[in-house]
């Protein structure tokens, strides 16, 4: 289906679906459901008799009836077989070519809407058309589900290709029907109710996807199953055993065997930690502990301070299976802290020279006295940050003017919160640990930005990838399989994911990045993204 986007993956090039039903007569345009009976493939008493014992004969019938027949029903006189087949000189065969499908669907919509405006199509004609489309859709859905559930496991690679366009066409019907009829005039069919293409499932299983992720992928519908199944996967996300369809355990960590990792496996630098007493004192006094991190001559220097109303600090959301945790002490290797500084410094530079507090409608979220207090706090914070920005610019100018070469090279500090460094781990601070965990919602809500660190995403180069592929990688990442990431991403004012070469903000349109929201209305629920991604999402 070459009208759909395809991820950049050398292992799985774009599909070329062979056209195998050329020796069969074309669909006759009559009743869709009774087509197998007219062709003597089945009898009225046996609804599924058209499925032949020979898989290749059945594959031809699937393409002739459930693909070409559906196109004929949906597109009417706009359907011409030559528009949907093409000659492949590389493989020396005829293949399915769907590149014209978006344009032809647009012609169908415009034609129907034009006839409605002119009065050529009345309410009864619309009702008949809706009944015809719904009957064909329901029958094709039923027949393909029975076919894919009973015989698709015996198909070879070529036959998987032959039948793969059918569920994608069924989902395309939803968008076409929504543009022609009102929402209450068409049957409600969820994407999850549509059977996925057998080829998509085979690829997902072949790449050893986590069972819980497979369960989530089936909710996306055939379009995105088709796309996501071709994503390149690293060895980090291959789950062979232990996971179930409701729970992923592959990235759970064992406290007794856990080791904090260095940037390089051969590195043996020292671990640098925070003052446990200072950390406990701040939590006891109901402060939010924040790390002030500097690089002095390339060496990281940390100090634990209390967050105040004028401070813009960042937070780090990470998966402990990536090696940035520590069960024994609030410490991290020096090499990891140096890398964290560089990443947080890059994130801090994305702000404007005069920071602004992002507006938030506290009145709608928190009515009454609580909303009034929060709005007052917001106003005070904006004034304090503007004053701090002016002071920082003045000090920076003085520093550049009077700092001599004899002083050590000292870069500006970054302020951040991270559970590994800011939640006590010693047994004597058990109650303070529970208190700090209970305050995590407030901690993330007060952060300026959240940096997402995922081991698999950090190996993917963002350059050259489309926004759809970037969001697909985000959806399939280990970070998104953990339940607490919902809190961290939703409460932060903004969050960005670290890829191998740069930061990625899924909620920004800057630099061509589309505004996909990963949780509440991400690709799964969007109905208007088809214009944004080449008729991909319905």
C-alpha positions as CSV (number, residue, x, y, z in Angstrom):
1,X,0.0,0.0,0.0
2,X,2.3,2.7,-1.3
3,X,0.0,5.6,-0.4
4,X,0.9,5.1,3.2
5,X,4.1,6.3,4.9
6,X,6.9,3.8,5.5
7,X,9.6,4.0,8.2
8,X,13.3,4.2,7.2
9,X,14.4,0.6,7.7
10,X,16.9,-1.3,5.5
11,X,15.7,-4.7,6.8
12,X,12.1,-4.1,5.7
13,X,11.9,-2.1,2.4
14,X,8.5,-0.7,1.3
15,X,6.1,-3.5,0.3
16,X,5.3,-4.5,-3.2
17,X,2.1,-6.5,-3.2
18,X,1.7,-8.8,-6.2
19,X,-1.5,-8.6,-8.2
20,X,-2.6,-12.3,-8.4
21,X,-6.3,-12.2,-9.4
22,X,-5.8,-11.1,-13.0
23,X,-7.1,-14.4,-14.3
24,X,-10.4,-13.9,-12.5
25,X,-13.3,-11.9,-13.8
26,X,-13.7,-8.4,-12.3
27,X,-16.3,-7.7,-9.7
28,X,-19.7,-7.4,-11.3
29,X,-21.0,-4.5,-9.3
30,X,-24.0,-6.3,-7.9
31,X,-24.7,-7.4,-4.3
32,X,-21.4,-7.6,-2.5
33,X,-22.4,-10.3,0.0
34,X,-23.7,-12.7,-2.7
35,X,-20.7,-12.4,-5.0
36,X,-19.2,-15.8,-4.0
37,X,-22.6,-17.4,-4.7
38,X,-22.7,-15.9,-8.2
39,X,-19.2,-17.1,-8.8
40,X,-20.1,-20.6,-7.6
41,X,-17.5,-20.4,-4.8
42,X,-20.1,-21.1,-2.1
43,X,-23.8,-21.8,-1.5
44,X,-26.3,-19.8,0.5
45,X,-26.2,-22.4,3.3
46,X,-22.4,-22.2,3.7
47,X,-21.2,-18.7,4.2
48,X,-17.5,-19.5,4.4
49,X,-17.4,-22.2,1.7
50,X,-15.5,-19.8,-0.7
51,X,-12.3,-20.5,1.3
52,X,-10.6,-23.2,-0.7
53,X,-8.4,-25.9,0.6
54,X,-5.6,-24.5,-1.6
55,X,-4.3,-21.3,0.0
56,X,-3.2,-19.7,-3.3
57,X,-6.7,-20.0,-4.8
58,X,-8.2,-18.5,-1.6
59,X,-5.6,-15.7,-1.8
60,X,-6.8,-14.8,-5.3
61,X,-10.4,-14.8,-4.2
62,X,-9.5,-12.5,-1.2
63,X,-7.9,-10.0,-3.6
64,X,-10.7,-10.3,-6.2
65,X,-13.6,-10.0,-3.8
66,X,-12.5,-8.4,-0.5
67,X,-10.1,-5.9,-2.1
68,X,-11.2,-5.1,-5.7
69,X,-14.9,-5.7,-4.8
70,X,-14.7,-3.3,-1.9
71,X,-12.9,-0.6,-4.0
72,X,-15.7,-1.0,-6.6
73,X,-18.4,-0.6,-3.9
74,X,-16.8,2.4,-2.2
75,X,-15.6,4.3,-5.2
76,X,-18.4,3.5,-7.7
77,X,-17.8,4.8,-11.2
78,X,-14.6,6.4,-10.0
79,X,-13.0,2.9,-9.7
80,X,-10.9,1.8,-12.7
81,X,-8.8,-1.3,-12.3
82,X,-5.9,0.2,-14.2
83,X,-5.5,2.9,-11.6
84,X,-4.7,0.4,-8.9
85,X,-2.2,-1.9,-10.7
86,X,1.3,-1.2,-12.0
87,X,4.1,-3.1,-13.7
88,X,7.2,-3.7,-11.5
89,X,10.2,-3.9,-13.8
90,X,12.5,-5.0,-11.0
91,X,10.4,-8.0,-10.1
92,X,8.8,-8.5,-13.5
93,X,5.3,-8.8,-12.1
94,X,2.1,-6.8,-11.8
95,X,1.7,-5.2,-8.3
96,X,-1.0,-3.4,-6.4
97,X,-0.5,0.4,-6.7
98,X,-2.5,2.5,-4.2
99,X,-0.8,5.8,-4.8
100,X,-3.9,7.3,-6.5
101,X,-6.3,6.1,-3.7
102,X,-6.2,9.4,-1.7
103,X,-6.9,11.5,-4.8
104,X,-9.7,9.2,-6.0
105,X,-11.3,9.2,-2.5
106,X,-11.2,13.0,-2.6
107,X,-12.9,12.9,-6.0
108,X,-15.7,10.6,-4.6
109,X,-16.2,12.9,-1.6
110,X,-16.4,16.1,-3.7
111,X,-18.7,14.4,-6.2
112,X,-21.2,13.3,-3.6
113,X,-21.1,16.6,-1.8
114,X,-21.6,18.5,-5.1
115,X,-24.6,16.3,-6.0
116,X,-26.1,16.8,-2.5
117,X,-25.8,20.6,-2.9
118,X,-27.5,20.5,-6.3
119,X,-30.3,18.2,-5.0
120,X,-29.3,15.3,-7.2
121,X,-28.9,13.1,-4.1
122,X,-31.7,13.3,-1.6
123,X,-32.2,11.7,1.8
124,X,-33.4,8.4,0.4
125,X,-30.4,8.1,-2.0
126,X,-28.0,8.9,0.9
127,X,-29.7,6.3,3.0
128,X,-29.4,3.7,0.3
129,X,-25.7,4.5,-0.3
130,X,-25.1,4.3,3.5
131,X,-26.8,1.0,3.6
132,X,-24.8,-0.3,0.7
133,X,-21.5,0.8,2.1
134,X,-22.3,-0.5,5.6
135,X,-23.4,-3.9,4.3
136,X,-20.2,-4.3,2.2
137,X,-18.0,-3.2,5.1
138,X,-19.6,-5.6,7.6
139,X,-19.5,-8.6,5.3
140,X,-15.8,-7.9,4.3
141,X,-14.9,-7.5,8.0
142,X,-16.6,-10.7,9.0
143,X,-15.1,-12.8,6.1
144,X,-11.6,-11.5,6.6
145,X,-11.7,-12.1,10.4
146,X,-12.8,-15.7,9.8
147,X,-10.1,-16.1,7.1
148,X,-7.3,-14.6,9.0
149,X,-8.2,-16.3,12.3
150,X,-8.4,-19.8,10.7
151,X,-6.1,-20.1,7.7
152,X,-3.7,-17.1,7.7
153,X,-1.3,-19.0,10.0
154,X,-0.6,-21.4,7.0
155,X,0.2,-18.6,4.6
156,X,3.7,-18.1,3.1
157,X,5.3,-14.7,2.7
158,X,3.8,-14.0,-0.7
159,X,0.2,-14.8,0.4
160,X,0.6,-12.6,3.4
161,X,1.4,-9.8,1.1
162,X,-1.6,-10.6,-1.1
163,X,-4.1,-10.3,1.7
164,X,-2.5,-7.5,3.7
165,X,-4.3,-4.6,2.0
166,X,-7.7,-5.8,3.0
167,X,-7.7,-4.5,6.7
168,X,-6.1,-1.3,5.6
169,X,-8.8,-0.7,3.1
170,X,-11.5,-1.4,5.8
171,X,-10.0,1.3,8.0
172,X,-9.8,3.6,5.0
173,X,-13.6,3.2,4.6
174,X,-14.1,4.7,8.0
175,X,-12.5,8.0,6.9
176,X,-14.4,8.0,3.6
177,X,-17.7,7.4,5.4
178,X,-17.0,10.2,7.9
179,X,-16.5,12.7,5.1
180,X,-19.7,11.7,3.4
181,X,-22.2,11.0,6.2
182,X,-22.8,12.4,9.7
183,X,-21.1,10.5,12.5
184,X,-24.5,9.2,13.8
185,X,-25.3,7.9,10.3
186,X,-22.5,5.4,10.2
187,X,-21.8,2.3,12.3
188,X,-19.3,2.8,15.1
189,X,-16.3,0.6,14.4
190,X,-13.2,1.0,16.6
191,X,-9.7,0.4,15.1
192,X,-9.2,-2.3,17.7
193,X,-12.1,-4.2,16.2
194,X,-10.4,-4.5,12.8
195,X,-8.3,-7.6,12.4
196,X,-4.6,-6.7,11.7
197,X,-2.8,-7.8,8.6
198,X,-1.2,-11.2,9.0
199,X,2.1,-9.9,7.7
200,X,2.2,-7.1,10.4
201,X,1.6,-9.7,13.2
202,X,4.3,-12.0,11.7
203,X,6.9,-9.2,11.7
204,X,6.1,-8.1,15.2
205,X,6.5,-11.7,16.5
206,X,9.7,-12.1,14.4
207,X,11.2,-9.1,16.1
208,X,10.4,-10.5,19.6
209,X,8.2,-7.6,20.7
210,X,7.1,-7.6,24.3
211,X,3.6,-9.3,24.6
212,X,2.3,-6.3,26.5
213,X,3.4,-4.0,23.6
214,X,1.7,-6.4,21.1
215,X,-1.5,-6.0,23.1
216,X,-1.2,-2.2,22.8
217,X,-0.3,-2.3,19.1
218,X,-3.5,-4.2,18.3
219,X,-5.5,-1.2,19.6
220,X,-3.9,1.1,17.0
221,X,-5.7,-0.4,14.0
222,X,-4.3,-1.8,10.7
223,X,-2.8,1.5,9.5
224,X,-0.4,1.9,12.4
225,X,0.2,-1.9,12.8
226,X,1.3,-1.8,9.2
227,X,3.7,1.0,9.9
228,X,5.0,0.1,13.4
229,X,5.7,-3.5,12.4
230,X,8.4,-2.2,10.0
231,X,10.2,-0.1,12.6
232,X,13.9,-1.1,13.2
233,X,14.3,-2.6,16.6
234,X,17.4,-2.8,18.7
235,X,18.4,-5.8,20.8
236,X,17.5,-3.8,23.9
237,X,13.8,-4.2,23.2
238,X,13.7,-7.9,22.3
239,X,11.7,-9.7,24.9
240,X,11.9,-13.5,24.7
241,X,10.1,-14.6,27.9
242,X,8.5,-13.6,31.1
243,X,6.2,-10.8,29.8
244,X,2.5,-11.3,29.6
245,X,-0.1,-9.5,27.5
246,X,-1.0,-7.3,30.5
247,X,2.4,-6.7,32.1
248,X,6.0,-6.2,31.0
249,X,8.7,-7.6,33.3
250,X,11.7,-7.6,31.0
251,X,12.9,-4.2,32.3
252,X,12.2,-4.8,36.0
253,X,15.4,-4.6,38.1
254,X,16.6,-6.7,41.0
255,X,18.0,-4.7,43.9
256,X,20.4,-7.4,44.9
257,X,22.1,-7.6,41.5
258,X,21.7,-4.1,40.2
259,X,24.8,-2.3,39.0
260,X,25.0,1.4,38.2
261,X,26.5,1.8,34.8
262,X,29.2,4.1,33.5
263,X,29.0,5.7,30.0
264,X,31.6,3.2,28.8
265,X,31.8,-0.3,30.1
266,X,35.6,0.0,30.5
267,X,35.3,3.2,32.5
268,X,36.2,3.1,36.2
269,X,35.7,6.7,37.3
270,X,34.6,7.5,40.8
271,X,31.1,7.8,42.0
272,X,30.0,11.3,43.1
273,X,27.0,11.7,45.5
274,X,25.0,14.2,47.4
275,X,25.1,14.9,51.1
276,X,22.7,12.5,52.7
277,X,22.2,14.7,55.8
278,X,21.5,17.7,53.7
279,X,19.0,15.8,51.6
280,X,17.2,14.4,54.6
281,X,17.0,17.9,56.2
282,X,15.5,19.5,53.1
283,X,12.8,16.7,52.8
284,X,12.1,17.0,56.5
285,X,11.4,20.7,56.1
286,X,9.1,20.1,53.1
287,X,11.5,21.6,50.6
288,X,12.0,20.2,47.1
289,X,15.7,19.1,46.9
290,X,17.4,20.2,43.7
291,X,20.9,19.4,42.4
292,X,23.1,22.3,41.3
293,X,25.6,20.7,38.9
294,X,28.6,22.5,37.4
295,X,31.6,21.4,35.3
296,X,34.9,22.8,36.6
297,X,37.8,21.9,34.2
298,X,35.7,19.0,32.9
299,X,35.0,17.6,36.4
300,X,31.4,17.6,37.7
301,X,30.7,19.4,41.0
302,X,27.4,18.9,42.8
303,X,25.6,20.8,45.5
304,X,22.2,20.0,47.1
305,X,20.0,23.1,47.4
306,X,16.3,23.8,48.1
307,X,14.1,24.9,45.2
308,X,12.6,28.3,45.5
309,X,9.8,30.1,43.7
310,X,12.2,31.9,41.3
311,X,14.2,28.8,40.3
312,X,13.7,27.1,37.0
313,X,14.9,23.6,37.5
314,X,14.6,20.6,35.2
315,X,13.7,17.0,36.0
316,X,15.0,13.7,34.6
317,X,12.7,10.8,33.8
318,X,14.6,7.6,33.1
319,X,14.2,3.8,33.1
320,X,16.3,2.2,35.9
321,X,17.1,-0.7,33.6
322,X,19.2,1.8,31.7
323,X,21.7,1.9,34.5
324,X,21.1,5.4,35.9
325,X,19.7,4.1,39.2
326,X,21.5,3.3,42.5
327,X,19.9,1.3,45.4
328,X,22.9,1.7,47.7
329,X,23.6,5.5,47.8
330,X,22.6,8.7,46.2
331,X,25.6,8.6,43.8
332,X,26.3,8.4,40.1
333,X,29.6,7.9,38.2
334,X,31.5,11.1,37.3
335,X,31.2,10.2,33.6
336,X,27.4,10.0,33.8
337,X,27.2,13.3,35.6
338,X,29.3,15.0,33.0
339,X,27.1,13.7,30.2
340,X,24.0,14.7,32.2
341,X,25.4,18.2,32.4
342,X,25.9,18.5,28.7
343,X,22.4,17.3,28.0
344,X,20.7,19.5,30.6
345,X,22.8,22.5,29.4
346,X,21.5,21.9,25.9
347,X,18.0,21.7,27.2
348,X,18.4,24.9,29.2
349,X,19.7,26.7,26.1
350,X,16.4,26.1,24.4
351,X,14.8,28.6,26.7
352,X,14.6,32.3,25.6
353,X,17.0,34.8,27.2
354,X,14.1,36.1,29.3
355,X,12.3,33.1,30.7
356,X,8.5,33.0,30.7
357,X,6.2,30.9,32.8
358,X,3.9,29.0,30.4
359,X,0.4,30.0,30.9
360,X,-1.9,27.5,32.6
361,X,-5.6,27.9,33.3
362,X,-5.7,27.2,37.0
363,X,-9.2,28.5,37.1
364,X,-10.5,25.6,35.0
365,X,-8.4,23.0,36.7
366,X,-8.6,24.3,40.3
367,X,-11.7,26.5,41.0
368,X,-12.2,28.4,44.2
369,X,-9.5,29.4,46.8
370,X,-7.0,26.9,45.5
371,X,-7.1,28.3,42.0
372,X,-6.8,31.9,43.4
373,X,-3.7,30.9,45.4
374,X,-2.1,29.2,42.4
375,X,-2.8,32.2,40.1
376,X,-1.2,34.5,42.7
377,X,1.8,32.2,43.0
378,X,2.1,32.2,39.2
379,X,2.2,36.0,39.1
380,X,4.8,36.2,41.8
381,X,6.9,33.6,40.0
382,X,6.8,35.5,36.7
383,X,8.0,38.7,38.4
384,X,10.7,36.8,40.3
385,X,12.0,35.1,37.1
386,X,12.1,38.3,35.2
387,X,14.1,39.9,37.9
388,X,16.4,36.9,38.2
389,X,16.9,36.9,34.4
390,X,18.0,40.6,34.5
391,X,20.3,40.0,37.4
392,X,21.8,36.9,35.7
393,X,22.5,38.9,32.5
394,X,24.2,41.7,34.5
395,X,26.4,39.2,36.4
396,X,27.2,37.4,33.1
397,X,28.4,40.6,31.5
398,X,30.6,41.5,34.6
399,X,32.0,37.9,34.6
400,X,32.9,38.1,30.9
401,X,34.6,41.5,31.5
402,X,36.6,40.9,34.7
403,X,37.3,37.2,34.8
404,X,41.0,36.6,34.2
405,X,42.6,33.6,32.5
406,X,44.1,32.3,35.8
407,X,40.6,31.2,37.1
408,X,39.5,27.6,36.4
409,X,37.2,27.0,33.4
410,X,33.7,27.0,35.0
411,X,30.6,26.6,33.0
412,X,27.2,28.0,34.2
413,X,25.4,25.5,36.5
414,X,22.3,23.5,35.7
415,X,19.6,22.8,38.2
416,X,17.7,19.5,38.1
417,X,15.8,16.9,40.1
418,X,16.5,13.2,39.7
419,X,15.1,10.3,41.8
420,X,18.5,8.6,42.0
421,X,20.1,11.7,43.7
422,X,17.1,13.3,45.4
423,X,15.3,10.4,47.1
424,X,17.0,8.9,50.1
425,X,18.0,5.3,49.9
426,X,19.5,4.6,53.3
427,X,17.5,2.4,55.7
428,X,17.4,5.0,58.5
429,X,15.7,7.4,56.1
430,X,12.9,5.1,55.1
431,X,10.1,7.4,56.2
432,X,11.7,10.3,54.4
433,X,12.0,8.1,51.3
434,X,8.2,7.5,51.3
435,X,7.6,11.2,51.9
436,X,9.8,12.1,48.9
437,X,8.1,9.6,46.7
438,X,4.7,11.0,47.8
439,X,5.9,14.5,46.7
440,X,7.0,13.4,43.2
441,X,3.8,14.8,41.6
442,X,4.4,18.2,43.1
443,X,8.1,18.0,42.1
444,X,7.4,17.3,38.5
445,X,4.6,19.8,38.3
446,X,7.0,22.5,39.4
447,X,9.7,21.6,36.9
448,X,10.4,23.8,33.9
449,X,11.2,21.0,31.6
450,X,11.5,17.2,31.8
451,X,14.3,15.3,30.0
452,X,13.4,11.7,29.0
453,X,16.3,9.2,28.9
454,X,15.6,5.9,27.3
455,X,18.4,3.4,26.3
456,X,16.8,2.5,23.0
457,X,15.9,6.1,22.0
458,X,19.5,7.2,22.8
459,X,20.8,4.9,20.1
460,X,18.5,6.2,17.3
461,X,19.6,9.1,15.2
462,X,16.8,11.6,14.8
463,X,18.2,13.3,11.7
464,X,16.4,12.2,8.6
465,X,13.4,10.6,10.4
466,X,9.9,11.8,9.8
467,X,7.8,13.1,12.8
468,X,5.6,10.0,12.5
469,X,8.6,7.6,12.8
470,X,9.9,9.6,15.8
471,X,6.6,9.3,17.5
472,X,6.3,5.7,16.7
473,X,9.7,5.1,18.3
474,X,8.5,7.0,21.3
475,X,5.4,4.9,21.5
476,X,7.4,1.6,21.3
477,X,10.1,2.7,23.8
478,X,10.8,1.1,27.1
479,X,10.2,4.4,28.8
480,X,6.5,4.4,27.8
481,X,5.9,0.9,29.2
482,X,6.5,2.1,32.8
483,X,3.4,3.3,34.6
484,X,5.0,6.2,36.4
485,X,6.0,7.9,33.2
486,X,2.4,9.1,32.7
487,X,2.8,11.3,35.8
488,X,6.2,12.6,34.9
489,X,5.2,13.6,31.3
490,X,1.8,15.0,32.0
491,X,2.7,17.1,35.0
492,X,5.8,18.7,33.5
493,X,5.2,21.9,31.6
494,X,7.2,20.5,28.7
495,X,9.2,17.3,28.2
496,X,11.7,16.3,25.6
497,X,13.2,13.0,24.7
498,X,17.0,12.5,24.2
499,X,17.9,10.8,20.9
500,X,21.4,10.0,19.7
501,X,22.0,13.3,18.0
502,X,19.6,15.8,19.5
503,X,16.5,16.5,21.6
504,X,13.0,15.9,20.4
505,X,9.9,17.7,21.5
506,X,6.8,15.8,20.5
507,X,4.6,18.7,21.5
508,X,6.1,21.3,19.2
509,X,5.8,22.3,15.6
510,X,9.2,23.9,15.6
511,X,11.6,22.7,12.8
512,X,8.8,20.7,11.1
513,X,7.9,18.6,14.2
514,X,4.2,17.8,14.2
515,X,2.1,18.3,17.3
516,X,1.4,14.7,18.3
517,X,0.5,14.4,22.0
518,X,1.8,11.1,23.2
519,X,-0.8,10.4,25.9
520,X,-4.3,11.8,25.8
521,X,-4.7,12.4,22.0
522,X,-1.6,10.9,20.4
523,X,-1.8,8.9,17.2
524,X,-4.2,6.4,18.6
525,X,-7.0,8.8,18.9
526,X,-6.3,11.4,16.2
527,X,-8.8,11.7,13.4
528,X,-7.3,14.8,11.7
529,X,-3.7,13.6,11.2
530,X,-4.2,12.0,7.8
531,X,-3.6,15.3,6.1
532,X,-0.4,15.7,8.1
533,X,1.0,12.3,7.3
534,X,0.1,11.3,3.7
535,X,-3.3,9.7,4.5
536,X,-1.7,7.5,7.2
537,X,-4.0,7.9,10.2
538,X,-7.7,7.5,10.3
